[in-house]
Amino acid sequence: MKKKRIVVYGAIIVLIALFLNFYTLPYYVSRPGMAKVLDEVIQVEEGKDAEGVFMLTTVWMGKANLITYTLGKINKYYEIQRIDDVYLEDETDEEYHVRQLYYMENSQENALEVAFNRAGLDVEVKYNGIYVLGIISGSPAENVLKPGDRILSVDGKELNSSGDFTDYIQGKNEGDRVELTIERKKEVLKKEVTLKVVEQIGKVGLGISLVEDKEVFTNPKVEFNTQQIGGPSAGLMMSLEIYNQLVDEDITKGYKIAGTGTIDPSGKVGRIGGIEQKIVAAHKSGADIFFAPNENGEKDSNYQMALKTAEDIKTKMVIVPVDTFKDALEYLDSLEPK
């Protein structure tokens, strides 16, 4: 009889554990992820070796269950977000995942352009249009475009960059109509859109989130093995890793260098999310230096947030503000070898 009670109690405990683990709430929980050594995921053909390392930093994110939600309430460097704040309107899990992978792919392409141009090597860029990743509810693009559409031209003009596209659209007036040539599931379509001011951006627009669809060709060739790492935030660090494998000088100088920040083709470094969690991840990895987006000195910049976190966790990492790829290179050039 006693043995039977033990079995029953054990089964109840297992059922409770399963319930706590698999019952999800309408929230996401994020926490510090890992610091990944970049020469393990980026290989430049006949690239140079380094004494130190560059590292990208990540944030782990998953749907909240009762356990992770509770941890998010008591752990300072866990963050709880409503699903609506993570996903675009009506976005599925698959669409969200694809969007993050598109961001990573675009970040890799920008990193190639920046690194090869800085190294004085030829790089060829072929633009194939713009991918629509999401559509703002109530915007001009709603019920006209769909996530995954590729915009090939606007008013018959082929696109050379997302910047050209944005400048063209925002140069129009509210009420103007534009004709878009798009590709949807291998079918080429013509769509007309009447422009208006999109409340979320305060400017005339379509109301879409987008990423460039482009191919970058280089010699030597570069291979990426980022697998399921998504998002645009590794752009700066990938640029530094590629550049370091291209040039004769080892710009790491023996240091473990982590960091974060988007990168555009001109080398401008942009703001990212989860900076506090990435500081924690880099600290745990033993990084000596951390590059953080300075945002031209804004008082609530990623850099300022990184400084506060570094002080709070009492890390010895040096937090370095950067606005451009050039800023990072100049800082590394000023370092004495370790």
Secondary structure, 3 states (H helix, E strand, C coil): CHHHHHHHHHHHHHHHHHHHHHCEEEEEEEEEEEEEEHHHCEEECCCCCCCCEEEEEEEEEEEEEHHHHHHHHHCCCCEEEEHHHHCCCCCCHHHHHHHHHHHHHHHHHHHHHHHHHHCCCCEEEEEEEEEEEEECCCCCCCCCCCCCCEEEEECCEECCCHHHHHHHHHCCCCCCEEEEEEEECCEEEEEEEECEEECCCCEEECCEEEEEEEEEEECCCEEECCCCCCCCCCHHHHHHHHHHHHCCCCCCCCCEEEECCEECCCCEEECCCCHHHHHHHHHHCCCCEEEEECHHHCCCCHHHHHHHHHHHCCCCCEEEEECEHHHHHHHHHHCCCC
